[in-house]
Amino acid sequence: MLNGFKLRALGSRVIAERFAPKEKVGLIHVPDVAQEKSLQCTVRAVGPKVKDLQEGDVVIIGGYVDLEWEERNLVVFQEADIRGVVVND
């Protein structure tokens, strides 16, 4: 739910909210080019065909479409564009 409005993903699509890109990961500097190729974001909505993913998961994705919704920077992408899921053990 985003500010009282439900934003629903269709099919195998996922809607997620962007993180601010990090310039450094540990001791490694991440150049701007690498930051644009993959994106870390928090899942806000999943379509009915999406498996093994739920709202609140943090994912790393490749291809995506930008979407601005109520002053939030969101992205829409296919489940196949997910490169990985961040897991806190």
Helices and strands as residue ranges (DSSP letters): E 13-18, E 24-25, E 28-29, H 32-37, E 39-46, E 58-61, E 65-69, E 72-78, G 79-81, E 82-86
